[in-house]
Amino acid sequence: MKTAILASILASAAAFAPAPSTSRGGVTSISESKADLEFLAGKANPIVKYYDPLNLATQDFWGKGNEATIGWLRQSEIKHGRIAMFAFVGYIVQSNFVFPWAQTLAGAAHPSADLVPEAQWDAVPLGAKWQIFAVISMLELWDECGGGGAMTHYTKGRQPGKYPPFTLFRDNVHFVLDLYDPFGFNKNMSAETKEKRLTAELNNGRLAQLGIFGFLCADKIPGSVPLLNDIAIHYDGNPMIPFEGQFSYFS
């Protein structure tokens, strides 16, 4: 679980940053209308197709308009899908592997792989948890401000899921590589390949969300996920309270 949280720091960029999708009329857009979402859903899953039982895509959040609402929803789905992909892989890694180096300056080792990943996270020192969440918060802030104005907000036209570069920070504060494609390997990728990868990322992210919650349910509620009965390890804590017993209203 600790690996999953650490990896989520990079989640906004380590997965593929999507390119504009092509609508039915051949016009490039950022999926800012319900019709665009329906078209994208058909490509992502031709069987289920468009599914919005709560009619979220027709709403007007915070009085910003429907296009801004859809931009926010698209950004949220892509971001949560990326984090879930990291969490799913991180859970598997933490169940089988422990970093060989010390976790703290005092020389304390990382939590044992004999512990279920949720319990490994509980064993992480409070200071280390705050460091992780502080970095995540700074990356979220950088995303929200569009990299210091380098990009528009994702509710105002930016491609959903595209993380801003660190150009302003790099030029004025300290050298740091961009999170997505830091060495420019994908700069010449074709629009068709980008669109194909976007669709794959959506599907992988949705599946990963089901997968990580399957792990959490299997550990917390014995027998709730029959396929995982043979590998699940019961967890007595609450995975929804990351600071349980340390800094939490529910301690």
Buried (B, 14 or more C-beta within 10 A) or exposed (E): BBBBBBBBBBBBBBBBBBBBBBBEEEEEBBBBBBBBBBBBBBBBBEEEEBEEEEEEBEEEBEEBBBBBBBBBBBBEBBBBBBBBBBBBBBBBBBBEEBEEEEBEEEEEEBBEBEBBBBBBBBBBEEEBBEEBBEEBEEBEEBBEBBBBEEBEBBBEEBBBBBBBBBEBBEEEEEEEEBBBBEEEEEEEEEEEEBBBBBBEBBBBBBBBBEBBBBBBBBBBEEEBBEEBEEEBEEBEBBBEBBBBEBEEEEE
